[in-house]
Amino acid sequence: MVVSKLARRRQFACLVTAAFIIWLLASCALSQAKPPVIFIPGLTGSELVNGKTGEKVWFKLRRVKGDDLRLPISPNIAANHDSLVPGDIIRDIKAGLLPRVDIYGGFLTALKTKGG
């Protein structure tokens, strides 16, 4: 089987790229005393904020009528957008007379104190 020059160049480029990625990952791992933790809270664990007013929309029991959580869907694709933007991680919630409930606050505090 004859391998063309172009195919050999592509193979060589893939090997060089793979070697670079491995070197990069190894150097990042060695430069840190502790491995990083990537925390993704998910849809219900994140705040949604009205980008125009800066007011928190989710998680909030009472919302302004204009802050609709439903996805805008219409035949006009250009009009299918709203002003909601992602906010911070929900650390705790307070619902009316009920006591404050921890959501991710304790977890984040533990990461900071134990992980550094």
Protein Blocks (a to p, Z undefined) as FASTA:
>chain_A
ZZdfklmmmmmmmmmmmmmmmmmmmmmmmmpmbdcddddebjmlpccddfknopafbdcf
bdcfklcfbdcddfblmlmccfbdcddddfbdcehjbccddfklmmmmmmmmmnZZ
